[in-house]
Amino acid sequence: MLPSRLTIRGFTLLELMVVIAIISILASLSAPTFTRQITKAKLIEVQNLATQHQSLIEEFILLHGSFPSETDFNLIKHALDADSIVKSITVNDQSKGTGHIQLTLNDSTGITENQYLKYARDTNRNWHCTSDLAANVLPLPCKSLAGDEQ
């Protein structure tokens, strides 16, 4: 005996299309948030590297009385991993006990290649962070020079 039309249950094409549309709308609303969170997580590595290198520079200043030159810094800095988000770490504007550490970044989710975080040491031994990244992804102590909140 064949089943009657009333006993066969299922979803209509219209019901399936409505569900797919709702899922698509929810996914499109959450995608920017996920991208921003991925970028913030990658910047934790950058912040950790900056803190390690600030400590190395503080130790160098204690031992030698001045901010390291580029040559001295290359001797004391940590090697970068091949898969690191950080492309390079350099020092510049060295003057007695002041100077900058600049961490230049590789291309990644939410980050364009050659964007940077710059940590500057002032005469009071305080470190200040500036960056050309958007303010909504930067670590709290950093200030954005990008001028947009994206």
C-alpha positions as CSV (number, residue, x, y, z in Angstrom):
1,M,0.0,0.0,0.0
2,L,1.4,3.4,-1.0
3,P,1.6,6.1,1.6
4,S,-0.9,8.8,1.2
5,R,-0.1,12.4,0.5
6,L,-1.0,13.4,4.1
7,T,1.5,11.0,5.8
8,I,4.6,12.3,4.0
9,R,6.2,15.0,6.1
10,G,9.1,17.3,5.1
11,F,10.1,20.9,4.6
12,T,9.0,23.0,1.6
13,L,11.5,24.8,-0.5
14,L,10.3,28.1,0.8
15,E,10.9,27.1,4.4
16,L,14.5,26.0,3.6
17,M,15.2,29.2,1.8
18,V,14.0,31.3,4.7
19,V,16.3,29.4,7.1
20,I,19.3,29.8,4.8
21,A,18.5,33.5,4.5
22,I,18.4,33.9,8.3
23,I,21.7,32.0,8.8
24,S,23.3,34.1,6.1
25,I,22.3,37.4,7.7
26,L,23.6,36.2,11.1
27,A,26.9,35.2,9.6
28,S,27.4,38.5,7.8
29,L,26.7,40.4,11.0
30,S,29.3,38.4,13.0
31,A,32.1,38.2,10.5
32,P,33.6,41.7,11.3
33,T,33.6,40.9,15.0
34,F,35.4,37.6,14.4
35,T,38.0,39.3,12.2
36,R,38.7,41.9,14.8
37,Q,39.1,39.3,17.5
38,I,41.5,37.3,15.4
39,T,43.6,40.4,14.8
40,K,43.6,41.2,18.5
41,A,44.8,37.7,19.3
42,K,47.7,38.0,16.9
43,L,48.7,41.3,18.4
44,I,49.2,39.6,21.8
45,E,52.3,38.0,20.2
46,V,53.6,41.4,19.1
47,Q,53.0,42.9,22.6
48,N,54.9,40.0,24.2
49,L,57.8,40.4,21.9
50,A,57.8,44.2,22.6
51,T,57.8,43.6,26.4
52,Q,60.7,41.1,26.1
53,H,62.8,43.6,24.0
54,Q,62.0,46.4,26.3
55,S,63.5,44.4,29.1
56,L,66.6,43.6,27.0
57,I,67.0,47.4,26.4
58,E,66.5,48.3,30.0
59,E,69.2,45.8,31.0
60,F,71.5,47.2,28.2
61,I,70.9,50.7,29.5
62,L,71.8,49.6,33.1
63,L,75.0,48.0,31.9
64,H,76.2,50.5,29.4
65,G,74.4,53.8,30.3
66,S,72.8,54.4,26.9
67,F,70.2,53.1,24.6
68,P,71.6,50.4,22.3
69,S,72.7,51.3,18.8
70,E,71.2,49.2,15.9
71,T,74.4,47.1,15.9
72,D,74.2,46.5,19.7
73,F,70.5,45.7,19.4
74,N,71.0,43.1,16.7
75,L,73.4,41.3,19.1
76,I,70.9,41.1,22.0
77,K,67.5,40.8,20.2
78,H,65.7,37.5,20.0
79,A,65.4,35.7,16.7
80,L,62.0,35.7,15.1
81,D,60.1,32.5,14.3
82,A,59.5,31.9,10.6
83,D,55.7,31.9,11.1
84,S,55.8,35.0,13.4
85,I,53.4,37.9,12.7
86,V,56.4,40.2,13.3
87,K,58.4,40.9,10.2
88,S,61.2,42.8,11.9
89,I,62.3,44.5,15.1
90,T,64.4,47.6,14.9
91,V,65.6,50.4,17.2
92,N,66.0,54.1,16.1
93,D,66.2,57.6,17.4
94,Q,68.7,56.5,20.1
95,S,69.9,59.3,22.4
96,K,71.4,58.5,25.8
97,G,68.6,56.7,27.6
98,T,65.8,57.3,25.0
99,G,64.8,55.7,21.7
100,H,62.2,53.6,19.9
101,I,61.6,50.0,19.3
102,Q,59.6,49.4,16.1
103,L,57.9,46.1,15.4
104,T,57.0,45.9,11.7
105,L,54.2,43.3,10.9
106,N,53.6,40.7,8.2
107,D,50.3,40.5,6.3
108,S,47.7,38.7,8.3
109,T,44.0,38.8,9.1
110,G,43.1,42.4,9.7
111,I,46.7,43.6,9.3
112,T,48.4,44.9,6.2
113,E,52.0,44.2,5.6
114,N,54.4,46.8,7.0
115,Q,52.0,48.2,9.6
116,Y,53.8,48.7,12.9
117,L,53.8,49.2,16.6
118,K,56.3,51.6,17.9
119,Y,57.4,51.7,21.6
120,A,59.2,54.9,22.7
121,R,61.2,55.2,25.9
122,D,61.3,58.7,27.4
123,T,63.8,60.3,29.8
124,N,61.7,59.2,32.8
125,R,62.1,55.5,31.7
126,N,58.5,55.2,30.6
127,W,57.5,53.3,27.5
128,H,54.7,54.7,25.2
129,C,53.1,52.8,22.3
130,T,51.9,54.2,19.0
131,S,50.8,52.4,15.9
132,D,49.3,52.9,12.4
133,L,46.7,50.1,13.1
134,A,43.1,50.9,13.8
135,A,42.3,51.8,17.4
136,N,39.7,49.1,17.9
137,V,42.3,46.3,17.5
138,L,45.3,47.8,19.5
139,P,46.3,46.7,23.0
140,L,45.1,49.1,25.6
141,P,48.2,51.1,26.2
142,C,48.7,51.9,22.5
143,K,47.5,54.9,20.7
144,S,46.4,54.8,17.0
145,L,47.9,57.2,14.5
146,A,45.5,55.8,11.8
147,G,42.7,58.2,12.5
148,D,40.0,55.6,11.9
149,E,38.0,53.4,14.3
150,Q,36.9,50.9,11.6
